[in-house]
Amino acid sequence: MGEWREVTLGDVASSLGGLWGQPEPADGLVGVLALRGTDFAKVRAGDLSSVPRRFEKKKAVEKRLLDERSIVIEASGGSRDQPVGRSLLIRPTLLEHAGMPISAASFCKILWVDDEVANPRFIHGVIENLYQSGEIEQYLSSPVENWSTSTG
């Protein structure tokens, strides 16, 4: 078994902020589901009914498409009882059932884990542990790529 070493999240994942676009269709825009932190619980259970359908430039959507390596992190918003930092691991079944492109809302960050280097489920577990312990708040003000943790 390999030794554990400290790495930054940027060593194992790339990231980009989400999108919001327009509420109505228009020329040059494509439809996209924009996941928000408030949607995570229902989406985790397979229910996409509360996820807003937005319209954004095709190029912006293509750069932010979620896939099975994706983790979405709520980066702003939250409340006293629901602190910022909730996260959602994107599962293949969610992508299959979406019926249209799916991305994250502008107040979220998208991580794409390099699955040749790290397991997305493991990285999500680390992020979830940081959220449950309250430690994630100290990281959210810095770029995701700078977050560090130990991996083996």
C-alpha positions as CSV (number, residue, x, y, z in Angstrom):
1,M,0.0,0.0,0.0
2,G,1.3,3.5,-0.9
3,E,2.2,6.2,1.5
4,W,-0.2,9.0,2.0
5,R,1.0,12.4,0.8
6,E,-0.5,15.9,1.0
7,V,-1.8,17.2,-2.3
8,T,-4.0,20.1,-3.4
9,L,-7.3,19.5,-5.0
10,G,-5.8,21.1,-8.1
11,D,-3.5,18.1,-8.4
12,V,-6.5,15.7,-8.8
13,A,-9.3,17.9,-10.2
14,S,-10.1,20.9,-12.3
15,S,-12.9,23.3,-11.5
16,L,-15.1,26.1,-12.9
17,G,-17.9,28.1,-11.5
18,G,-21.4,27.3,-12.6
19,L,-23.8,29.2,-14.9
20,W,-27.2,30.9,-14.6
21,G,-28.1,32.2,-18.1
22,Q,-31.5,33.4,-19.0
23,P,-35.0,32.3,-17.8
24,E,-36.4,32.1,-21.3
25,P,-35.2,30.6,-24.6
26,A,-33.6,33.0,-27.1
27,D,-31.6,32.7,-30.3
28,G,-28.2,31.3,-29.7
29,L,-29.1,29.8,-26.3
30,V,-29.5,26.2,-25.3
31,G,-31.5,24.7,-22.5
32,V,-29.6,23.4,-19.4
33,L,-30.6,22.2,-15.9
34,A,-28.8,24.4,-13.4
35,L,-28.3,22.5,-10.1
36,R,-28.4,24.6,-6.9
37,G,-27.4,23.7,-3.4
38,T,-31.1,23.7,-2.4
39,D,-31.7,21.0,-5.0
40,F,-29.1,18.5,-3.7
41,A,-31.3,16.4,-1.4
42,K,-34.0,15.8,-4.0
43,V,-31.4,15.2,-6.8
44,R,-29.5,12.7,-4.6
45,A,-32.8,10.8,-4.5
46,G,-33.2,11.0,-8.3
47,D,-35.8,13.8,-8.4
48,L,-34.9,16.6,-10.8
49,S,-38.3,18.3,-10.6
50,S,-37.1,21.4,-8.6
51,V,-33.9,22.0,-10.7
52,P,-34.4,25.2,-12.8
53,R,-34.2,25.0,-16.5
54,R,-32.1,27.9,-17.8
55,F,-30.9,29.0,-21.2
56,E,-27.2,29.8,-21.8
57,K,-24.8,30.1,-24.7
58,K,-23.8,26.7,-26.1
59,K,-20.1,27.2,-25.5
60,A,-20.6,28.1,-21.8
61,V,-22.8,25.0,-21.3
62,E,-20.2,22.8,-23.0
63,K,-17.5,24.0,-20.7
64,R,-19.6,23.3,-17.6
65,L,-21.3,20.0,-18.5
66,L,-21.4,17.5,-15.6
67,D,-20.2,14.0,-16.0
68,E,-19.6,10.9,-13.8
69,R,-16.4,12.5,-12.5
70,S,-18.2,15.7,-11.3
71,I,-18.8,17.0,-7.8
72,V,-20.9,20.1,-7.4
73,I,-20.2,22.3,-4.3
74,E,-22.4,25.1,-3.1
75,A,-20.1,28.0,-2.8
76,S,-22.4,30.8,-1.7
77,G,-25.8,31.2,-0.1
78,G,-26.5,28.9,2.8
79,S,-28.1,30.0,6.0
80,R,-27.5,29.8,9.8
81,D,-29.1,26.3,9.9
82,Q,-27.7,25.2,6.5
83,P,-24.2,26.5,6.1
84,V,-22.6,26.8,2.7
85,G,-20.5,24.0,1.4
86,R,-23.0,21.2,0.6
87,S,-21.8,18.9,-2.1
88,L,-23.3,16.5,-4.6
89,L,-21.5,13.6,-6.4
90,I,-22.9,13.2,-9.9
91,R,-23.9,9.7,-10.6
92,P,-24.3,8.2,-14.1
93,T,-28.0,7.4,-13.5
94,L,-28.7,11.1,-12.8
95,L,-27.1,12.0,-16.2
96,E,-29.1,9.3,-17.9
97,H,-32.4,10.6,-16.5
98,A,-31.8,14.3,-17.0
99,G,-33.0,14.3,-20.6
100,M,-31.0,17.5,-21.3
101,P,-27.6,19.0,-20.5
102,I,-27.0,19.4,-16.8
103,S,-24.7,21.8,-15.1
104,A,-24.4,23.8,-11.8
105,A,-25.8,27.1,-11.0
106,S,-23.6,30.2,-10.8
107,F,-23.4,30.1,-7.0
108,C,-21.8,26.6,-7.1
109,K,-18.4,25.3,-8.1
110,I,-18.0,22.3,-10.4
111,L,-15.1,19.9,-9.8
112,W,-14.1,17.3,-12.4
113,V,-11.9,14.7,-10.7
114,D,-9.2,13.1,-12.8
115,D,-10.2,9.5,-12.3
116,E,-6.8,8.4,-13.5
117,V,-5.4,10.0,-10.3
118,A,-8.1,9.9,-7.7
119,N,-11.5,8.3,-7.1
120,P,-14.4,10.9,-7.4
121,R,-16.3,9.1,-4.6
122,F,-13.2,9.4,-2.3
123,I,-12.8,13.1,-3.1
124,H,-16.5,13.6,-2.5
125,G,-16.2,11.8,0.9
126,V,-13.3,14.1,1.9
127,I,-15.4,17.2,0.9
128,E,-18.5,15.8,2.7
129,N,-16.3,15.2,5.8
130,L,-15.1,18.8,5.7
131,Y,-18.7,20.0,5.4
132,Q,-19.9,17.9,8.3
133,S,-17.0,19.1,10.5
134,G,-17.6,22.8,9.6
135,E,-14.1,23.0,8.2
136,I,-15.2,23.6,4.6
137,E,-16.0,27.2,5.3
138,Q,-12.3,28.1,5.7
139,Y,-11.7,26.8,2.1
140,L,-14.6,28.3,0.3
141,S,-13.0,31.8,0.1
142,S,-10.0,30.4,-1.8
143,P,-9.8,28.8,-5.2
144,V,-10.8,25.1,-5.1
145,E,-7.5,24.1,-6.7
146,N,-5.6,25.3,-3.6
147,W,-7.5,23.1,-1.1
148,S,-5.2,20.5,0.3
149,T,-5.7,17.1,1.8
150,S,-3.9,13.8,2.2
151,T,-4.2,11.0,-0.3
152,G,-2.6,7.6,-0.6
